Amino acid sequence: MVSLEEIRNILARNEALAPVAGQIAEDENLFDKGLDSFGSVQLMLALEEHFDVEFPDHLLSRKSFSTIRSIRETVSSLVQAEAA
């Protein structure tokens, strides 16, 4: 199970989102909050390391990293696939 708190903790370590990570609503667009392509790569790497998963090419899209909800859903699907 991927918790909202785990995602927020990872966002808090992201250079672009650290100052606002605690105030971002689950459906707010992270790119509107300062996330850029470099930051999204850093975010992906942090998520892969924390959850011990690997993002396949088809999930390397702006949509996958656009909101906390989309990140949680994407990572949850990867964690479940790894467990199966």
Beta strands, then each sheet from edge to edge (+ up, - down):
end
